[in-house]
Amino acid sequence: RGAENLLKDCLLHPAAVRKACETITGVLIEYAEAQCETGVPAIAIDTLYASMSGIPKKVWEEIEGPFARQISLAIKRKKLMVGVHNCGHNPYADVQLKWMEPEVLSIAHLPDDCRTDHDLKKRYGHVTIIGHVPTPLLIHGSPQQVMDECRRQIDILGKGGGYMISSANSITSYCKVDNVKAMIAAIRRYGAYS
């Protein structure tokens, strides 16, 4: 039925969606536990709908939040770190941290309760932040613009530790190679903790 119908169902038929989530969550826990057995140090949970690109915050908390907690707890029982990845616009970082208690927050855009990277560091600097060099910058920007943005983020989000610079979502095949190289150069030049 597709994502659009799922999102409508969350609003129109929440009890039916929660019932389906019970089954799906059991399968996802089995999958996460199998991943834990591979020797990885962490598992990331992708919570795209926990953003303004998805469903309202209250609806996410009522429908997906409790199930995301179950998956997170299954990973933590295996003694692994939990990461949350959200590439939606204005992710609901506060409720994602409340429900999943991750050690890592990977985002493409500022959370809904942050206006600046300074706000992001102040509110969420107690977890490791990954991100959020804009993918469009890597596609359309110049190497100097990429270097400047990387340095800006490192200066703000890296202060005191707890920051891993990364593209906002992915490095696509249509990102400019020179811009990816500029990002790597900026990390090498500005990204070392002293």
N, C-alpha and C positions, 0 to 999 in steps of 0.2 A: 504493500500500500504506500510506501514511501515516507520520507521524513515529514513532509507537509501534513499528511494525514495523522501521523503520530503526534505531532505538536497540537493539532486540533483536538485529538482524542484526550490529550492531557488536560485540556480545558473543559471538554464536553463530557468525557467519560473517564474521570480519574480513577474510579474504583476498578474498572476493567484494565486500565493501564497498569495499576499497582499489582493486580493479579498476574498479568503477563510478566511483570518485572520480577516477581517471585521466582518463576521458572528460569527466566533469563539469568538472574543473578546466581542461581545455583550452578549453571553452566559456566558463567564467567569466573566464579570462585574456583571451580575445577581447573579451568584454563590458567588462572593466575597461579594456583598451586603447582601446576606442571611447569610453568615458567620459573617458579622459585627453585625447582629442583635442578635447573640448568647451571647454577653457580653464579648467576647475576647478583649484584649487590642491591638492586632496587627494581621495582616495577612501577611504571607510570600508568595512571588511570586517566583516560581522556574524557573530559566532562564538558564537551562543546555546548550542550544545551543549558549549562549553568552560566549563561551570559545573555546579554541583551540581543544576541543573535538567535537565541533559543526561546526559552519560556520565561515568564516572570519568576523572580527570585522566590516568592512564597510558594509557587507551584513546584519549582525545582526541589525546594526543601520538603514538600509533602510527598512528592512522587519519587524522585531519584535519590535524594539525600540519604534516606535510611538504607537503601540498597548499596549506594557507594560506600557507606560506612562498613557494611558487611564485607565487601570486597577488600577494603583497606585493612580491616581487622584480620582477615585471612592471610594477607601478605605479612602483616606484623607478627602473627603467630609463627611464621616461618623465619622470623628474625631478620627480615629484609626492610629496607627503607621504602617508603611510599612517596611517589611523586604524583603531582596533579598536573596535567597538561590541558590548557584551554586556549585555543586560537580564535575563540569568538570575540566579538566586540564587547568591551566593557564586562569582562568576566566577573562573576560574583565571588571574588576570592574569599571574602569573609565567611560566607556559609560553606564554601568548599573546605576551608581549613577547619571550620567547626565540625563538620560531619566526618571528614577523612583524616584529620590530624596528620597531614603529610610533613615530611622533612624537606621536600622540594616543591617549588611552585614554578612551573614553566608556562609563560604567557606570551601572547603575541601583541596584546594591547593592554593599556592601563586598566586596572579593575574599576568597577563602577563607582567606588568610593574614593578614587584617587584622581587628582587633576594633573599631577606632575610626577616625575620620577622621584623627587624628594618625598612626596606623599607615600609613594610605593615603598621606599626604603624605610620610612618611619613606621608605617603600619604593618609591613610584612617582612621586615628585615630579620625577624627571628627565625625565619625559614630560609633555606637557600633559594635564591631567585635565579631562574634561567630565562634568558631572552634579552631583549626583544628588539633586535636590530630589524627594522622594517624590511620585509621581503621586497616591496616596491622600490625601496632605496637601492637594494642590490640589483634590481632589474633596470631601473631608469636613472639612477644617480651616477655621479662621477666617483672615481676612486678617492678623491679628496673629501667629498661629502661623506663617504662611508667611513673614512679614517676619523673625521671630525665627530660623527655620530657615535662611533665606537668609543672614542676617548671621552666624550661627554657622559655616556652611560657608565663607563668604568669609573670615572671620577665620582659620580653620584652613587651608583648602586654598589660599587666595589669598596667604598669606604668602610673600613672595619671588617671586611671579609663577607662571605656569604653570597657571592655573586659569580655566576658562570655566564659569560657573554655568549650569545648564540643568535642565529637568525630568529626572527619572530615565529616562524613556522617551519620552513624548510629551505634548503638551497635547491631551487628548481633548475631544470635544464636550461631555462631561459634567463637565469641570472647571468650578468656579465662576469666572465672569468676574472677580469681585472679588478672588479669590485669584491669578489670573493678573496682574491689575493690581498687586496687592501684591508679587508677585515682581519685576515690572518696576520698581516703586518702590524696592524693596530693592537691586536692581542699581544703579540710578542713585544711591542714597544711599550705599551701602557698597562698591560694586564697582570704583571707580576706583583704579588703581595710581598711587602717587605717585612 
